[in-house]
Amino acid sequence: MHTLFRHALPCAAVALALGLSSGISQAADNQIVLGASVQLTGPVANTGRYYKDAYELAVEQINSKGGVTVNGKKYTLALKLYDNQSDVNLSVRQYTQLVTQDKVNFLLGPFASNFALADSAVSEKYQIPMVQGGGASDQIFSRGFKYVFGTLAPASDYFGSTLKMFKQLKPQPKTVALLYADDSFDVSVAKGTRPMLKEAGVDTVLDERYSSNTSDFNTLLSQIKSKQADAVLVAGHETEILNFIRQAKSLDVSPKFYSFTVGVPSEDFRKALGKDADYAFGMSAWLPSDALKDDWFGDAAQFAKAWEAKHHYEPDYHAASGVSDVEAIVKAVEKAGTLDPKAVRNALATSDFDSLYGHVKFAANGQIHLDQTVIQVQNGKPVAIFDGSKFLQQPQYPMPDWAKR
């Protein structure tokens, strides 16, 4: 198994480890049960595991700090988790089971926009609030749904800070190739990026959609090389980005700049590529700063230490957003003073609090907005480069030719 997926477990082991519940079949009188289906096996298990690990750590920490107080009564949190095996149809069935058979109180989300898009239809149908930090596609929040809330910034703005940085780079990129996978998240990214490229005065010399889970980028890379694109922006999945970079090296395709929607914040991604990860740009709405405070971990830096001590790998924004999902439900339940799903939904809609992930305040469509910080891999480590208005550190730019690294 590829090192990128070192956190994945066989299905049977997952069932045994989690009891398929962390768990319970019926809530005790003093328990609030949160249910989720996440990718613990299959192609996107490495990122899916962040959400299982985030939910478990958040529940453990909140319970250790006294649990949840609802109208004067103390409750503890409990989890009911299923492995959807990276299968969106199975995920929908499992969310239906969580609501109709397991009778969970509230729902946490899966990873990936195509999963969140499908699974949130279950929460809407049964009017059970879902807070999810795994899906950013604008499509999730454009349907007028009232019961889904998201803690990832809109996919359409993922390259926003990057393109603001373009104007301050020397030399400024003049031409760009935009590549994106054919799922709802990456299509949303591309749709939002096109007008920003125009506004930035950058000429798009290639705008191509590719099939999700593709492993062959040779044709697209040859086009990038022939069109001499200064910059390459890729919206895709981690395995695709790994293949893209390896094949770029093999074909000696060396633009001045490339940036990816995923991968760069991930420790496993950087380990899988070694030195070849250097110079890659990405983005993150979260960094483990002690300036980000919450009621349970203290701050994001303390959270990051607790995460590494428990899970033995570095957290990224997926981890922080997953924890903030649990925190948002707890805040809403305490604010509503009841476990009634509609009352908690209304409390979520008026959320306004600081978490270790950032300030949580949902817009009318149920999504929050957080600015993306541009990051770059420098000497094997992610470095915060640009915050949307100014440089935080100097970028390593232009990227040297592969032959000169």
PAVO-708563 format. One record per residue (C-alpha): residue in one letter; x, y, z. Coordinates in steps of 0.5 Angstrom, whole numbers, plus 500, padded with zeros to 3 digits. Example, Ala and Ser with C-alpha at 12.3 -4.5 7.8 and 13.67 -1.06 7.14 Angstrom:
! PAVO-708563
A525491516 S527498514 
! end
This chain:
! PAVO-708563
M500500500 H503507498 T505511504 L500516503 F495512505 R499509512 H493511516 A488507513 L486500516 P482494513 C475494514 A474489519 A480492523 V476499523 A469495525 L473492531 A477498533 L470503533 G465498534 L462501529 S460506534 S465508539 G459506541 I452505543 S446503539 Q441507543 A443514547 A443514554 D439519558 N445523559 Q448522552 I448527546 V450522540 L454525534 G453521528 A458521522 S460516516 V467517514 Q472515509 L477510513 T479505507 G479506500 P482512495 V481518500 A482514507 N488518508 T484525509 G478521511 R482519517 Y483526519 Y475527521 K475521525 D481523529 A478530530 Y471528532 E474523537 L479528540 A474533540 V469529544 E474526549 Q477533550 I470536551 N468531556 S474531560 K472539561 G465537564 G461535558 V455539555 T450543560 V443543557 N438547561 G442546567 K443538566 K449535564 Y451531558 T457527555 L458526548 A458520544 L460518537 K457513532 L462512526 Y461508520 D467507515 N464509508 Q470505504 S470512500 D464510497 V459515496 N452511495 L454507502 S455514505 V448516504 R446509506 Q450510513 Y447517514 T440514513 Q441509518 L444514523 V438518523 T433512522 Q435506526 D441509530 K437515532 V443520533 N442527535 F446531530 L450529524 L458531523 G460530516 P464526511 F470528507 A470531500 S465535497 N461530493 F460526499 A458532503 L453534497 A450527497 D450526505 S447533507 A441531503 V439526508 S440531514 E435536510 K430530509 Y430528516 Q431535519 I437533523 P443539523 M449537520 V456541521 Q461539516 G468541515 G470536509 G466539503 A467546501 S464546494 D459552493 Q454547490 I453544497 F450551499 S447553493 R440549494 G437553500 F438547505 K437549512 Y440544516 V447543513 F453548516 G460548513 T466550516 L471550510 A471557506 P468557499 A471553494 S470558489 D475563493 Y481558494 F486561489 G483568492 S489569496 T494566491 L492571485 K492577490 M500575491 F501574483 K501582483 Q506582488 L511577485 K517579481 P517577476 Q509577476 P506571472 K503573466 T500566463 V497561467 A494554466 L488552470 L487544471 Y481541475 A478535477 D471533475 D468533482 S464538485 F469541489 D474542483 V469545478 S467550484 V474552484 A475553477 K469557476 G471562482 T478562479 R477564472 P474571474 M479572479 L485571473 K481576469 E481581474 A489579476 G490581468 V493574467 D492570461 T489563461 V493559456 L490552458 D483551462 E482543462 R478539466 Y481532467 S477525470 S478524478 N483519480 T486520473 S494517474 D496520467 F498527466 N503527461 T498530455 L496536460 L504537462 S506537455 Q501542453 I503546459 K510546456 S509547449 K504553451 Q510556456 A505557462 D508561467 A504559473 V500552474 L494552478 V491545480 A485543483 G485536485 H486530490 E492528493 T494522489 E493526483 I497532485 L503527487 N502524480 F502531477 I509533480 R512526479 Q511526472 A512534471 K519532474 S520526469 L518530463 D522536466 V516541466 S518547470 P514553470 K516559475 F510557479 Y505552481 S500551486 F495546489 T488546492 V491540497 G497536499 V502542501 P499542508 S499535509 E505531512 D504525509 F504528502 R511532503 K514525506 A511522499 L515527495 G521528499 K525534496 D521534490 A515537494 D520543495 Y517550492 A510547491 F505552493 G498551496 M493554501 S490553508 A485557512 W488555518 L495554522 P496552529 S497559532 D497561539 A492567537 L487562536 K483561542 D477556544 D474554550 W477547551 F484546548 G486553550 D489555543 A491552537 A498551538 Q496547545 F491543540 A496541535 K501538541 A495534544 W493532537 E500529535 A501526542 K494522541 H495521533 H502521532 Y502526526 E501533524 P494536524 D492540518 Y486545517 H482538516 A483536523 A482543526 S475544522 G473537524 V474539531 S470546530 D464542527 V464538534 E465545538 A459548533 I454543535 V456544543 K455551543 A449551539 V446546544 E448550550 K445556547 A438553545 G438549552 T435543548 L436537544 D430539539 P433539532 K430545530 A432549536 V439547535 R439548527 N436555529 A442556534 L447554529 A444559524 T446565529 S453562531 D458567533 F464564537 D472563537 S474556536 L481554535 Y480553527 G478561527 H472565528 V465561526 K459565524 F455562518 A453566513 A445565511 N447559506 G450556512 Q458557510 I463561513 H468565510 L476564512 D481567508 Q486563505 T494563507 V498562501 I503557504 Q509554500 V514548502 Q521550503 N526545505 G521540507 K516544511 P510548510 V511556511 A506561511 I508566505 F502571504 D496573508 G492576502 S495583503 K502582505 F508577505 L509574511 Q515570509 Q519571502 P517566497 Q522561493 Y520564487 P521563481 M521555481 P528553479 D528548473 W528540475 A535539472 K538545477 R535543483 
! end
